[in-house]
Amino acid sequence: MKHTFKFIFAALMLIAACKSDQNAEMPASTEPVFDWNNATVYFLLTDRFQNGDQGNDFQVVEGQEAAPFRGFMGGDLQGVTQKIEEGYFTDLGVDAIWTTPVVQNIDGFVDEGTGKSYGFHGYWTKDWTVIEPKLGGEEAFRKFVDAAHSKGIKVIVDVVLNHTGPVTELDPVWPKEWVRTEPQCVYKDEETTVSCTLVKNLPDIRTEDDSTEVTLPEGLVAKWKEEGRYDQEMAELDAFFASTGYPRTPTNYIIKWLTDFVTEFGVDGFRVDTAKHVEASVWKKLWEQAKLAFERYKKQHPETRYDGSEFYMVGEVYGYGAGGGQMYDYGDSKVNFFDNGFNSLINFGYKYDANETMQAFHEKYDSILSGDLNGKYILNYLSSHDDGSPWDKDRSKTYEAANRLLLSQGGAQIYYGDETGRSLTVAAEGDAVLRSPMNWEDITSRDSTKMLLEHWQKIGKFRHLHPAVGAGKHQTLSAEPYVFSRTYAASEDIVVVGLGLAKGAKTLPVDATIADGTVLKDHYSQTTAKVKNGKIEIDTPFDLVLLSK
């Protein structure tokens, strides 16, 4: 990347880094204990979130206009930073922001049958060493990360190692030593899922060979020389390979480039795209280098706001469901991605489980997370950028979506606009229907949107304050009305939640460990009540309560 060269000598200080001053890494006493299974992760498409600088907007060539919602629409890193500084994420109880990839993408367009499409989403890499100028560039990314950290918000960057961008008139194919262009994946077994291209025109990085060295693509070398940074990039590569002892394979070049996000900016985690399409051992190596870089960065930047969490790596193993335990089944083989660098996986089964009754739903996840996945993290979602069947596609269950997602055990992924009812059915083709611009105007112009956002904010802040919500032990206290408790032993945090309650006066049981006379606060109505005979009587105009000491 374009940054000041640093000797990789610091990599040799891993032992000292791992034994870093615990007091420097612990959060302030006013901060809640952090646990990734209680994290609220806000996932946004940078180009669709907020336009903070019109000066970097993409200028479309006449006759090359994108199909609806398939081109750049102006969102950038400056816009995300603005919303951080305004307190939007803090008010929502967000613990981490996950951005789509921010590396420089291809210049041209492709048409896969849904109209002209550009790389606004970030998954079509042209150069792993450059932050996409249309999203604001390197300085804007640095300010974004720093702004998030100043608010106690972690940054997760989406990373791609599986493929380059498509081939276009402006973007030639990478050398055959780097990529394959066939066969296309047919998903019959592990080989036909890994050693193949996802789609016809998406060159697949040759990740299977960990010994044959390759030279850099001539086009990339020429680009770096034209930009005046060839010597710097080569010096950094030489230092990286000298310190690691890795051969100069395509995989290892990209691992160096991806971990620069940690080395240079101090990002807290990676969301790994297309994880099941790459040999699992590759991810373990990426994790090892990212972890080293993260510990180095924290030692070198003691002023930055970090807690004691290790580097976070969550995988998109498409089709993985938490109900299946730790293993992913390719058909002819099973792979444990948790044993290969991932401390978390996206839970694709969650939206199906969310169709169960609240009681069955929560008891199922308590069983899952106290069983084979005990000590592991998952990330649940109800809608996403490439899942064409979201749980609430027509946005008719937006309040229930908040209740389910934010009160579930396991990490919660909010997809931008879940909290404001952003449309998932705009007039477009394919996954573009899921990628409309954030509906900021609705918040100020529609009372219904403002009320919905307030609902998400109340539950989100409650979750943020109480690790018991997502990472605690679940106990059903009453089936009708539905009341449960969660207990997080590490910080002695206890919450009691009631759903589907009567509006007005209501009586509900509390956890047996909460003594009579204890005053509990309902974080939804901001009222308090005292425990008497193991129960609490409270009068609020709402059908849910969020209780804690």
Buried (B, 14 or more C-beta within 10 A) or exposed (E): BBBEEEEBEBBEEBEEBEEBEEEEBEBEEEEBBBBBBBBBBBBBBBBBBBBBBEEBBBEBEEEEBBBBBBBBBBBBBBBBBBBBBEEBBBBBBBBBBBBBBBBBBBEBBBEBEBBBBBBBBBBBBBBBBBBBEBBBBBEBBBBBBBBBBEBBBBBBBBBBBBBBBBBBEEBEBBBEBBBBBEEBBEBEEBBBBBBBBBEEBBBBBBBBEBEEEBEBBEBBBEBBEEEEBBEBBEEBBEBBBEBBEBBBBBBBBBBBBBBBBBBBBBBBBBBBBBBBBBBBBBBBBBBBBBBBBBBBBBBEEEEEBBBEBBBBBBBBBBEBBBBBBBBBEBEEEEBEBBEBBBBBBBBBBBBEBBEEEBBEBBBBBBEBBEEBBEEBBBBBBBBBBEBEEBBBBEBEBBBBBBBBBBBBBBBBBBBBBBBBBBBBEBEBBBBBBBBBBBBBEBBEEBEEBBEBBEBBBBBBBBBBBBBBBBBBBBBBBEEEBBBBBBBBEEBEBBBBBBBEBEEEEBBBBBBEEBEEEBEBBBBBBEEEBEBEEEBBEBEBEBBBBBBBB
